């Protein structure tokens, strides 16, 4: 008798203390966003979310993507494995904070969006084409609404995101 991997096993590693100093229960926020993304995508498995600083993400960005500087979120899908491990998602505190401020978003909502975005990448979603982007963004909006967060794309469309 084989057993399916659990619906969601999410491990959150807070490497940069800045995350916890700015957001109460940052681990819970990240875990709930990851679990919501897995549920919305009807995916099972485990993953890790690394909440790091810009230097750490800059190093990962250079090592794995050949790009200099930090980025807001990186996803590292795992190869197929019997444990059902999906991969890892990493976020950069400084970059995420600057983006949230520039976009007039609450940091916790931006964190939830980027975690959900990263998890969707782990389970096969992408945004290389307009069709892919539309599907992925629609799912992100639904996930965030379920978490009580506004539509992260509302400003791009020129609406208030509350419809």
LUMVEX-98734 format. One record per residue: residue in three letters; residue number from 1; x negated, y negated, z negated of N, C-alpha, C in turn. Coordinates in steps of 0.1 Angstrom, whole numbers, plus 5000, padded with zeros to 4 digits. Layout:
<pts>
(pt "ALA" NUM (X Y Z) (X Y Z) (X Y Z))
...
</pts>
This chain:
<pts>
(pt "UNK" 1 (4991 5012 5000) (5000 5000 5000) (4991 4988 5000))
(pt "UNK" 2 (4993 4979 5010) (4985 4966 5010) (4994 4955 5005))
(pt "UNK" 3 (4987 4946 4999) (4994 4934 4994) (4990 4922 5001))
(pt "UNK" 4 (4999 4913 5004) (4996 4901 5011) (4989 4891 5001))
(pt "UNK" 5 (4980 4883 5006) (4974 4873 4997) (4985 4864 4991))
(pt "UNK" 6 (4982 4858 4980) (4992 4850 4974) (4995 4838 4983))
(pt "UNK" 7 (5007 4832 4981) (5012 4821 4990) (5001 4810 4989))
(pt "UNK" 8 (4996 4807 4978) (4987 4796 4977) (4978 4798 4964))
(pt "UNK" 9 (4965 4799 4966) (4956 4799 4956) (4947 4787 4959))
(pt "UNK" 10 (4949 4776 4951) (4942 4763 4954) (4932 4760 4943))
(pt "UNK" 11 (4920 4759 4946) (4910 4755 4936) (4905 4741 4939))
(pt "UNK" 12 (4906 4732 4929) (4902 4718 4931) (4889 4715 4923))
(pt "UNK" 13 (4879 4711 4930) (4866 4708 4924) (4864 4693 4924))
(pt "UNK" 14 (4864 4686 4913) (4862 4672 4912) (4847 4669 4910))
(pt "UNK" 15 (4840 4667 4920) (4826 4665 4920) (4822 4650 4916))
(pt "UNK" 16 (4830 4641 4921) (4828 4627 4918) (4838 4622 4907))
(pt "UNK" 17 (4833 4617 4896) (4841 4613 4885) (4850 4601 4889))
(pt "UNK" 18 (4846 4594 4900) (4854 4582 4904) (4868 4586 4907))
(pt "UNK" 19 (4871 4598 4912) (4884 4603 4915) (4892 4603 4902))
(pt "UNK" 20 (4887 4610 4892) (4895 4611 4880) (4896 4598 4872))
(pt "UNK" 21 (4886 4589 4874) (4887 4576 4867) (4898 4567 4873))
(pt "UNK" 22 (4901 4569 4886) (4911 4561 4893) (4925 4568 4893))
(pt "UNK" 23 (4926 4581 4892) (4938 4588 4893) (4940 4598 4882))
(pt "UNK" 24 (4950 4596 4874) (4954 4606 4864) (4958 4619 4871))
(pt "UNK" 25 (4954 4630 4866) (4958 4643 4872) (4954 4644 4886))
(pt "UNK" 26 (4943 4640 4890) (4938 4640 4904) (4938 4655 4909))
(pt "UNK" 27 (4934 4664 4901) (4934 4678 4904) (4948 4683 4908))
(pt "UNK" 28 (4958 4679 4900) (4972 4683 4902) (4977 4677 4915))
(pt "UNK" 29 (4974 4664 4917) (4978 4658 4929) (4973 4665 4942))
(pt "UNK" 30 (4960 4668 4941) (4954 4675 4953) (4960 4689 4955))
(pt "UNK" 31 (4961 4697 4943) (4967 4710 4944) (4981 4710 4949))
(pt "UNK" 32 (4989 4701 4944) (5003 4701 4949) (5004 4698 4964))
(pt "UNK" 33 (4996 4689 4969) (4996 4685 4983) (4991 4697 4991))
(pt "UNK" 34 (4981 4704 4987) (4976 4716 4994) (4987 4727 4994))
(pt "UNK" 35 (4993 4729 4983) (5004 4740 4982) (5016 4736 4991))
(pt "UNK" 36 (5019 4723 4991) (5031 4718 4999) (5027 4720 5014))
(pt "UNK" 37 (5015 4717 5018) (5011 4719 5032) (5011 4734 5036))
(pt "UNK" 38 (5006 4743 5027) (5007 4757 5030) (5021 4762 5032))
(pt "UNK" 39 (5030 4757 5023) (5044 4761 5023) (5051 4756 5036))
(pt "UNK" 40 (5048 4743 5040) (5054 4738 5052) (5049 4745 5064))
(pt "UNK" 41 (5037 4749 5064) (5031 4756 5076) (5034 4771 5075))
(pt "UNK" 42 (5041 4776 5065) (5044 4790 5063) (5032 4798 5063))
(pt "UNK" 43 (5021 4793 5056) (5008 4800 5056) (5006 4805 5042))
(pt "UNK" 44 (4998 4816 5041) (4994 4822 5029) (4978 4821 5028))
(pt "UNK" 45 (4973 4821 5016) (4959 4822 5014) (4954 4812 5004))
(pt "UNK" 46 (4941 4813 5002) (4934 4805 4992) (4925 4794 4999))
(pt "UNK" 47 (4923 4784 4992) (4914 4773 4997) (4908 4765 4985))
(pt "UNK" 48 (4898 4758 4988) (4892 4749 4978) (4893 4735 4984))
(pt "UNK" 49 (4895 4726 4975) (4895 4711 4978) (4884 4705 4970))
(pt "UNK" 50 (4874 4699 4976) (4863 4692 4970) (4865 4677 4970))
(pt "UNK" 51 (4866 4671 4958) (4868 4657 4957) (4854 4651 4954))
(pt "UNK" 52 (4847 4646 4964) (4833 4642 4963) (4832 4627 4966))
(pt "UNK" 53 (4819 4623 4967) (4817 4609 4970) (4812 4607 4984))
(pt "UNK" 54 (4810 4595 4989) (4806 4592 5002) (4793 4599 5006))
(pt "UNK" 55 (4783 4599 4997) (4770 4605 5000) (4772 4620 5004))
(pt "UNK" 56 (4780 4627 4996) (4782 4641 4998) (4789 4643 5012))
(pt "UNK" 57 (4799 4635 5015) (4806 4637 5027) (4797 4633 5039))
(pt "UNK" 58 (4789 4623 5037) (4779 4619 5048) (4770 4631 5051))
(pt "UNK" 59 (4765 4638 5040) (4756 4649 5042) (4764 4661 5050))
(pt "UNK" 60 (4776 4663 5046) (4784 4674 5052) (4787 4670 5067))
(pt "UNK" 61 (4790 4657 5069) (4793 4653 5082) (4781 4654 5091))
(pt "UNK" 62 (4769 4651 5086) (4757 4652 5094) (4754 4667 5097))
(pt "UNK" 63 (4755 4675 5087) (4751 4689 5088) (4760 4697 5097))
(pt "UNK" 64 (4773 4694 5096) (4783 4703 5103) (4789 4697 5115))
(pt "UNK" 65 (4788 4684 5117) (4794 4677 5128) (4784 4669 5136))
(pt "UNK" 66 (4772 4668 5131) (4762 4660 5138) (4765 4645 5138))
(pt "UNK" 67 (4773 4640 5129) (4777 4626 5129) (4772 4619 5116))
(pt "UNK" 68 (4767 4607 5118) (4761 4600 5106) (4772 4593 5098))
(pt "UNK" 69 (4770 4592 5086) (4779 4584 5077) (4790 4593 5071))
(pt "UNK" 70 (4797 4588 5061) (4808 4595 5055) (4820 4595 5064))
(pt "UNK" 71 (4829 4604 5062) (4843 4604 5068) (4853 4606 5056))
(pt "UNK" 72 (4865 4604 5059) (4875 4605 5048) (4877 4620 5044))
(pt "UNK" 73 (4879 4629 5054) (4882 4643 5051) (4876 4652 5061))
(pt "UNK" 74 (4871 4663 5056) (4865 4673 5065) (4872 4687 5061))
(pt "UNK" 75 (4875 4695 5071) (4880 4708 5069) (4870 4718 5074))
(pt "UNK" 76 (4869 4729 5067) (4860 4740 5070) (4867 4753 5070))
(pt "UNK" 77 (4873 4757 5082) (4881 4769 5082) (4871 4781 5080))
(pt "UNK" 78 (4876 4791 5072) (4868 4803 5069) (4871 4813 5081))
(pt "UNK" 79 (4861 4821 5083) (4863 4832 5093) (4874 4842 5087))
(pt "UNK" 80 (4880 4849 5096) (4890 4859 5091) (4884 4868 5080))
(pt "UNK" 81 (4891 4870 5069) (4886 4878 5058) (4897 4885 5051))
(pt "UNK" 82 (4894 4897 5045) (4905 4904 5038) (4911 4898 5026))
(pt "UNK" 83 (4903 4888 5020) (4908 4881 5008) (4918 4870 5011))
(pt "UNK" 84 (4920 4867 5024) (4929 4857 5028) (4925 4843 5025))
(pt "UNK" 85 (4911 4841 5024) (4906 4828 5021) (4907 4819 5034))
(pt "UNK" 86 (4913 4808 5033) (4915 4799 5045) (4903 4790 5048))
(pt "UNK" 87 (4897 4785 5037) (4886 4776 5039) (4885 4765 5029))
(pt "UNK" 88 (4879 4754 5032) (4876 4744 5023) (4880 4730 5029))
(pt "UNK" 89 (4884 4721 5021) (4887 4707 5025) (4879 4698 5015))
(pt "UNK" 90 (4872 4688 5021) (4864 4679 5013) (4868 4664 5016))
(pt "UNK" 91 (4869 4656 5005) (4873 4642 5007) (4862 4633 5000))
(pt "UNK" 92 (4860 4621 5006) (4850 4612 5001) (4858 4600 4994))
(pt "UNK" 93 (4854 4599 4981) (4861 4589 4973) (4860 4575 4979))
(pt "UNK" 94 (4849 4569 4981) (4847 4555 4986) (4854 4553 4999))
(pt "UNK" 95 (4853 4562 5008) (4859 4560 5021) (4875 4560 5019))
(pt "UNK" 96 (4880 4570 5012) (4894 4571 5009) (4899 4558 5002))
(pt "UNK" 97 (4892 4553 4992) (4896 4541 4985) (4897 4529 4994))
(pt "UNK" 98 (4886 4527 5002) (4886 4516 5012) (4897 4517 5022))
(pt "UNK" 99 (4900 4529 5027) (4911 4530 5036) (4924 4527 5030))
(pt "UNK" 100 (4926 4532 5018) (4939 4530 5011) (4941 4515 5009))
(pt "UNK" 101 (4931 4508 5004) (4932 4494 5002) (4934 4486 5015))
(pt "UNK" 102 (4927 4490 5026) (4929 4483 5039) (4942 4485 5045))
(pt "UNK" 103 (4948 4497 5042) (4961 4501 5047) (4973 4498 5038))
(pt "UNK" 104 (4969 4491 5026) (4979 4488 5016) (4987 4500 5012))
(pt "UNK" 105 (4980 4511 5009) (4986 4523 5004) (4981 4526 4990))
(pt "UNK" 106 (4989 4533 4983) (4984 4538 4970) (4974 4549 4972))
(pt "UNK" 107 (4964 4549 4964) (4953 4559 4965) (4959 4573 4964))
(pt "UNK" 108 (4968 4576 4955) (4973 4589 4953) (4980 4594 4965))
(pt "UNK" 109 (4987 4585 4972) (4995 4589 4984) (4985 4591 4996))
(pt "UNK" 110 (4974 4584 4997) (4964 4586 5007) (4957 4599 5004))
(pt "UNK" 111 (4954 4602 4992) (4948 4615 4988) (4957 4626 4992))
(pt "UNK" 112 (4970 4626 4989) (4979 4636 4992) (4980 4638 5008))
(pt "UNK" 113 (4980 4627 5015) (4981 4628 5029) (4968 4635 5035))
(pt "UNK" 114 (4957 4631 5030) (4944 4636 5036) (4942 4651 5032))
(pt "UNK" 115 (4947 4655 5020) (4946 4669 5016) (4955 4677 5025))
(pt "UNK" 116 (4968 4672 5027) (4977 4679 5035) (4972 4680 5050))
(pt "UNK" 117 (4966 4669 5055) (4960 4669 5068) (4949 4679 5069))
(pt "UNK" 118 (4940 4680 5059) (4929 4689 5060) (4934 4704 5059))
(pt "UNK" 119 (4944 4706 5051) (4949 4720 5050) (4956 4724 5063))
(pt "UNK" 120 (4963 4715 5069) (4969 4718 5082) (4959 4722 5092))
(pt "UNK" 121 (4947 4715 5092) (4936 4719 5101) (4932 4734 5098))
(pt "UNK" 122 (4931 4737 5085) (4927 4751 5081) (4936 4762 5087))
(pt "UNK" 123 (4949 4758 5088) (4958 4769 5093) (4961 4767 5108))
(pt "UNK" 124 (4953 4759 5115) (4954 4759 5130) (4960 4747 5136))
(pt "UNK" 125 (4965 4737 5129) (4970 4725 5135) (4959 4716 5139))
(pt "UNK" 126 (4961 4708 5149) (4951 4699 5154) (4958 4687 5160))
(pt "UNK" 127 (4951 4677 5164) (4957 4664 5170) (4948 4659 5182))
(pt "UNK" 128 (4944 4669 5190) (4936 4665 5201) (4944 4660 5213))
(pt "UNK" 129 (4956 4665 5214) (4965 4660 5225) (4977 4653 5218))
(pt "UNK" 130 (4984 4645 5226) (4996 4638 5221) (5006 4647 5215))
(pt "UNK" 131 (5008 4658 5221) (5018 4668 5217) (5014 4674 5203))
(pt "UNK" 132 (5001 4678 5202) (4996 4683 5190) (4997 4673 5179))
(pt "UNK" 133 (4993 4661 5182) (4993 4650 5172) (5007 4648 5167))
(pt "UNK" 134 (5017 4648 5176) (5031 4645 5172) (5036 4656 5163))
(pt "UNK" 135 (5033 4669 5166) (5037 4680 5158) (5030 4679 5144))
(pt "UNK" 136 (5017 4677 5144) (5010 4676 5131) (5015 4665 5122))
(pt "UNK" 137 (5016 4653 5128) (5021 4641 5121) (5035 4643 5116))
(pt "UNK" 138 (5043 4649 5123) (5057 4652 5119) (5057 4661 5106))
(pt "UNK" 139 (5049 4671 5107) (5048 4680 5095) (5042 4673 5083))
(pt "UNK" 140 (5032 4664 5085) (5026 4656 5074) (5037 4647 5068))
(pt "UNK" 141 (5045 4641 5076) (5055 4632 5071) (5065 4640 5062))
(pt "UNK" 142 (5069 4651 5067) (5078 4660 5059) (5072 4664 5046))
(pt "UNK" 143 (5059 4668 5046) (5052 4673 5034) (5051 4662 5024))
(pt "UNK" 144 (5047 4650 5029) (5046 4638 5020) (5059 4634 5014))
(pt "UNK" 145 (5070 4635 5022) (5083 4631 5017) (5087 4640 5005))
(pt "UNK" 146 (5084 4653 5007) (5086 4663 4996) (5079 4660 4984))
(pt "UNK" 147 (5067 4653 4985) (5059 4650 4974) (5063 4636 4968))
(pt "UNK" 148 (5072 4629 4974) (5076 4616 4970) (5067 4605 4975))
(pt "UNK" 149 (5059 4608 4985) (5050 4598 4991) (5056 4593 5004))
(pt "UNK" 150 (5054 4580 5008) (5059 4574 5020) (5052 4580 5033))
(pt "UNK" 151 (5059 4577 5044) (5053 4581 5057) (5040 4573 5059))
(pt "UNK" 152 (5029 4581 5061) (5016 4574 5063) (5015 4568 5076))
(pt "UNK" 153 (5024 4571 5086) (5023 4565 5099) (5032 4554 5102))
(pt "UNK" 154 (5040 4550 5092) (5050 4540 5093) (5045 4527 5098))
(pt "UNK" 155 (5034 4522 5093) (5028 4509 5098) (5024 4510 5112))
(pt "UNK" 156 (5019 4521 5117) (5015 4522 5131) (5028 4521 5140))
(pt "UNK" 157 (5039 4526 5135) (5052 4525 5143) (5059 4512 5140))
(pt "UNK" 158 (5055 4504 5130) (5061 4492 5128) (5074 4493 5119))
(pt "UNK" 159 (5075 4504 5112) (5087 4505 5103) (5083 4506 5089))
(pt "UNK" 160 (5092 4507 5079) (5088 4507 5065) (5086 4521 5060))
(pt "UNK" 161 (5088 4532 5068) (5085 4545 5064) (5095 4552 5055))
(pt "UNK" 162 (5105 4545 5052) (5115 4550 5042) (5127 4556 5049))
(pt "UNK" 163 (5128 4557 5062) (5139 4562 5069) (5139 4577 5069))
</pts>
